[in-house]
């Protein structure tokens, strides 16, 4: 089973882009504590289909506490002649924790 649950704080304001089909992709980085007292920054891609209402990104600013459930995806990207592997969490819902 490929399932991830994260809770932490955003390391920067949310950024977004649209796919050619019109879907919204919101990029987040969630800083979450590890069991050994250190922290990890985890890249998250929030997929919002064009058929869904777009979320307000105002609450998703640097330092905002969030909860994410999704799955791990590894993709490859060719940049400046080099192929890079990117591991990220993909989700369809991000919950702001108050």
URSUL-V494234 format. One record per pair of residues at least 12 apart in sequence whose C-alpha atoms are under 10 Angstrom apart, sorted by the first residue. I is the first residue (numbers start at 0). GAP is how many residues later the second one is. D is the distance in Angstrom with one decimal. If there is no record, write none. Layout:
i=I gap=GAP d=D
i=I gap=GAP d=D
This chain:
i=0 gap=70 d=9.0
i=1 gap=68 d=8.3
i=1 gap=69 d=5.5
i=1 gap=70 d=6.5
i=1 gap=71 d=9.1
i=2 gap=66 d=7.3
i=2 gap=67 d=5.8
i=2 gap=68 d=4.7
i=2 gap=69 d=7.1
i=2 gap=86 d=9.2
i=2 gap=87 d=9.9
i=3 gap=64 d=7.9
i=3 gap=65 d=5.6
i=3 gap=66 d=5.2
i=3 gap=67 d=5.2
i=3 gap=68 d=6.9
i=3 gap=85 d=7.4
i=3 gap=86 d=9.0
i=3 gap=87 d=9.2
i=4 gap=62 d=7.4
i=4 gap=63 d=5.7
i=4 gap=64 d=4.5
i=4 gap=65 d=6.7
i=4 gap=66 d=8.4
i=4 gap=84 d=9.3
i=4 gap=86 d=9.9
i=5 gap=24 d=7.9
i=5 gap=25 d=9.0
i=5 gap=26 d=7.0
i=5 gap=27 d=9.5
i=5 gap=36 d=8.8
i=5 gap=38 d=9.9
i=5 gap=60 d=8.1
i=5 gap=61 d=5.7
i=5 gap=62 d=5.1
i=5 gap=63 d=6.5
i=5 gap=64 d=8.7
i=5 gap=83 d=9.3
i=5 gap=88 d=9.9
i=6 gap=23 d=7.6
i=6 gap=24 d=8.2
i=6 gap=25 d=6.2
i=6 gap=26 d=8.6
i=6 gap=58 d=7.4
i=6 gap=59 d=5.8
i=6 gap=60 d=4.4
i=6 gap=61 d=6.4
i=6 gap=62 d=8.9
i=6 gap=88 d=9.4
i=6 gap=89 d=9.7
i=6 gap=90 d=8.6
i=7 gap=21 d=9.5
i=7 gap=22 d=5.7
i=7 gap=23 d=5.3
i=7 gap=24 d=4.5
i=7 gap=25 d=7.3
i=7 gap=31 d=9.6
i=7 gap=32 d=9.7
i=7 gap=33 d=9.2
i=7 gap=34 d=9.6
i=7 gap=55 d=8.9
i=7 gap=56 d=8.3
i=7 gap=57 d=5.5
i=7 gap=58 d=5.7
i=7 gap=59 d=6.7
i=7 gap=60 d=8.8
i=7 gap=89 d=9.0
i=8 gap=19 d=9.9
i=8 gap=20 d=8.2
i=8 gap=21 d=5.4
i=8 gap=22 d=5.3
i=8 gap=23 d=6.8
i=8 gap=24 d=9.6
i=8 gap=32 d=9.3
i=8 gap=51 d=9.6
i=8 gap=52 d=9.2
i=8 gap=53 d=7.5
i=8 gap=54 d=5.1
i=8 gap=55 d=5.3
i=8 gap=56 d=4.3
i=8 gap=57 d=6.0
i=8 gap=58 d=8.7
i=8 gap=87 d=9.7
i=8 gap=88 d=9.4
i=9 gap=18 d=6.8
i=9 gap=19 d=5.6
i=9 gap=20 d=4.6
i=9 gap=21 d=6.1
i=9 gap=22 d=9.0
i=9 gap=31 d=8.7
i=9 gap=32 d=9.5
i=9 gap=33 d=9.8
i=9 gap=50 d=7.5
i=9 gap=51 d=6.8
i=9 gap=52 d=5.1
i=9 gap=53 d=5.0
i=9 gap=54 d=5.5
i=9 gap=55 d=6.5
i=9 gap=56 d=7.3
i=10 gap=17 d=7.9
i=10 gap=18 d=5.6
i=10 gap=19 d=6.1
i=10 gap=20 d=6.2
i=10 gap=21 d=9.9
i=10 gap=30 d=7.6
i=10 gap=31 d=9.4
i=10 gap=32 d=9.8
i=10 gap=50 d=8.3
i=10 gap=51 d=5.3
i=10 gap=52 d=6.1
i=10 gap=53 d=8.4
i=10 gap=54 d=9.9
i=11 gap=15 d=9.8
i=11 gap=16 d=7.3
i=11 gap=17 d=6.8
i=11 gap=18 d=8.6
i=11 gap=19 d=9.8
i=11 gap=48 d=8.6
i=11 gap=49 d=6.2
i=11 gap=50 d=4.1
i=11 gap=51 d=7.1
i=11 gap=52 d=8.9
i=12 gap=14 d=9.0
i=12 gap=15 d=7.4
i=12 gap=16 d=8.7
i=12 gap=44 d=8.6
i=12 gap=45 d=8.7
i=12 gap=46 d=9.1
i=12 gap=47 d=6.1
i=12 gap=48 d=4.1
i=12 gap=49 d=4.7
i=12 gap=50 d=8.3
i=12 gap=51 d=8.7
i=13 gap=12 d=6.5
i=13 gap=13 d=5.8
i=13 gap=14 d=5.3
i=13 gap=15 d=8.1
i=13 gap=32 d=10.0
i=13 gap=43 d=6.7
i=13 gap=44 d=8.5
i=13 gap=45 d=9.1
i=13 gap=46 d=5.8
i=13 gap=47 d=6.2
i=13 gap=48 d=7.8
i=14 gap=12 d=5.2
i=14 gap=13 d=6.9
i=14 gap=14 d=9.9
i=14 gap=30 d=10.0
i=14 gap=42 d=8.5
i=14 gap=45 d=9.3
i=14 gap=46 d=9.6
i=15 gap=12 d=8.9
i=15 gap=29 d=9.4
i=15 gap=30 d=9.1
i=15 gap=41 d=9.0
i=17 gap=29 d=9.8
i=17 gap=30 d=9.5
i=17 gap=31 d=9.9
i=17 gap=32 d=9.3
i=18 gap=28 d=10.0
i=18 gap=30 d=9.7
i=18 gap=31 d=9.5
i=20 gap=28 d=9.2
i=20 gap=29 d=7.9
i=21 gap=26 d=9.6
i=21 gap=27 d=7.8
i=21 gap=28 d=5.7
i=21 gap=29 d=9.3
i=22 gap=24 d=7.4
i=22 gap=25 d=6.0
i=22 gap=26 d=4.7
i=22 gap=27 d=4.5
i=22 gap=28 d=8.1
i=22 gap=29 d=8.9
i=22 gap=31 d=9.3
i=23 gap=21 d=9.9
i=23 gap=22 d=8.1
i=23 gap=23 d=6.1
i=23 gap=24 d=5.0
i=23 gap=25 d=6.3
i=23 gap=26 d=6.8
i=23 gap=28 d=9.4
i=23 gap=29 d=9.9
i=23 gap=30 d=7.5
i=23 gap=31 d=9.6
i=24 gap=19 d=9.9
i=24 gap=20 d=6.4
i=24 gap=21 d=5.6
i=24 gap=22 d=4.9
i=24 gap=23 d=6.2
i=24 gap=24 d=8.6
i=24 gap=65 d=9.9
i=24 gap=66 d=10.0
i=24 gap=67 d=9.6
i=25 gap=18 d=8.1
i=25 gap=19 d=5.8
i=25 gap=20 d=4.9
i=25 gap=21 d=6.6
i=25 gap=22 d=7.9
i=25 gap=29 d=9.6
i=25 gap=31 d=8.7
i=25 gap=65 d=9.8
i=25 gap=66 d=9.9
i=25 gap=68 d=10.0
i=26 gap=16 d=7.4
i=26 gap=17 d=5.9
i=26 gap=18 d=4.9
i=26 gap=19 d=6.3
i=26 gap=20 d=9.0
i=26 gap=63 d=9.7
i=27 gap=13 d=9.8
i=27 gap=14 d=8.3
i=27 gap=15 d=6.0
i=27 gap=16 d=5.1
i=27 gap=17 d=6.5
i=27 gap=18 d=7.7
i=27 gap=32 d=8.5
i=27 gap=33 d=9.4
i=27 gap=34 d=9.5
i=27 gap=61 d=9.7
i=27 gap=66 d=9.8
i=28 gap=12 d=6.1
i=28 gap=13 d=5.4
i=28 gap=14 d=4.5
i=28 gap=15 d=5.8
i=28 gap=16 d=8.8
i=28 gap=33 d=9.3
i=28 gap=59 d=9.5
i=28 gap=60 d=9.7
i=29 gap=12 d=5.1
i=29 gap=13 d=6.5
i=29 gap=14 d=7.2
i=29 gap=32 d=9.6
i=29 gap=33 d=9.2
i=29 gap=34 d=9.4
i=29 gap=35 d=8.6
i=29 gap=36 d=7.8
i=29 gap=37 d=9.0
i=29 gap=38 d=8.9
i=30 gap=12 d=9.0
i=30 gap=32 d=9.1
i=30 gap=34 d=9.3
i=30 gap=35 d=9.7
i=31 gap=33 d=9.9
i=31 gap=34 d=9.9
i=41 gap=45 d=8.8
i=41 gap=46 d=6.8
i=41 gap=47 d=7.4
i=42 gap=43 d=9.1
i=42 gap=44 d=7.7
i=42 gap=45 d=5.1
i=42 gap=46 d=6.3
i=42 gap=47 d=8.8
i=43 gap=24 d=8.5
i=43 gap=25 d=9.9
i=43 gap=26 d=8.9
i=43 gap=27 d=9.7
i=43 gap=28 d=9.2
i=43 gap=29 d=9.9
i=43 gap=43 d=9.3
i=43 gap=44 d=5.6
i=43 gap=45 d=4.7
i=43 gap=46 d=5.8
i=43 gap=47 d=7.3
i=43 gap=50 d=9.6
i=44 gap=25 d=9.4
i=44 gap=28 d=9.7
i=44 gap=43 d=7.1
i=44 gap=44 d=6.2
i=44 gap=45 d=4.9
i=44 gap=46 d=6.3
i=44 gap=47 d=8.5
i=44 gap=48 d=9.9
i=44 gap=49 d=9.9
i=45 gap=22 d=9.2
i=45 gap=24 d=9.1
i=45 gap=43 d=8.5
i=45 gap=44 d=6.0
i=45 gap=45 d=4.9
i=45 gap=46 d=5.5
i=45 gap=47 d=6.7
i=45 gap=48 d=7.3
i=46 gap=43 d=7.2
i=46 gap=44 d=6.2
i=46 gap=45 d=5.1
i=46 gap=46 d=7.8
i=46 gap=47 d=9.8
i=47 gap=43 d=8.9
i=47 gap=44 d=6.2
i=47 gap=45 d=8.1
i=48 gap=43 d=8.6
i=54 gap=38 d=9.8
i=54 gap=39 d=9.8
i=58 gap=37 d=7.5
i=59 gap=34 d=9.4
i=59 gap=35 d=9.7
i=59 gap=36 d=7.6
i=63 gap=32 d=7.5
i=63 gap=33 d=8.0
i=63 gap=34 d=8.8
i=64 gap=30 d=8.8
i=64 gap=31 d=6.1
i=64 gap=32 d=5.3
i=64 gap=33 d=7.1
i=65 gap=28 d=6.8
i=65 gap=29 d=5.6
i=65 gap=30 d=4.5
i=65 gap=31 d=5.1
i=65 gap=32 d=8.4
i=66 gap=26 d=8.9
i=66 gap=27 d=6.0
i=66 gap=28 d=5.1
i=66 gap=29 d=6.4
i=66 gap=30 d=6.5
i=67 gap=21 d=8.8
i=67 gap=22 d=9.1
i=67 gap=23 d=7.0
i=67 gap=24 d=8.9
i=67 gap=25 d=6.8
i=67 gap=26 d=5.0
i=67 gap=27 d=6.4
i=67 gap=28 d=8.9
i=68 gap=20 d=8.4
i=68 gap=21 d=8.3
i=68 gap=22 d=6.1
i=68 gap=23 d=8.1
i=68 gap=24 d=7.1
i=68 gap=25 d=7.4
i=68 gap=26 d=8.9
i=69 gap=18 d=9.9
i=69 gap=19 d=6.2
i=69 gap=20 d=5.4
i=69 gap=21 d=4.3
i=69 gap=22 d=7.2
i=69 gap=23 d=8.1
i=69 gap=24 d=9.3
i=70 gap=17 d=8.3
i=70 gap=18 d=5.4
i=70 gap=19 d=5.4
i=70 gap=20 d=6.8
i=70 gap=21 d=9.9
i=71 gap=15 d=7.0
i=71 gap=16 d=5.7
i=71 gap=17 d=4.6
i=71 gap=18 d=6.3
i=71 gap=19 d=9.1
i=72 gap=13 d=8.2
i=72 gap=14 d=5.8
i=72 gap=15 d=5.5
i=72 gap=16 d=6.1
i=72 gap=17 d=6.7
i=73 gap=12 d=5.6
i=73 gap=13 d=4.4
i=73 gap=14 d=6.4
i=73 gap=15 d=8.7
i=73 gap=16 d=9.9
i=74 gap=12 d=6.5
i=74 gap=13 d=8.3
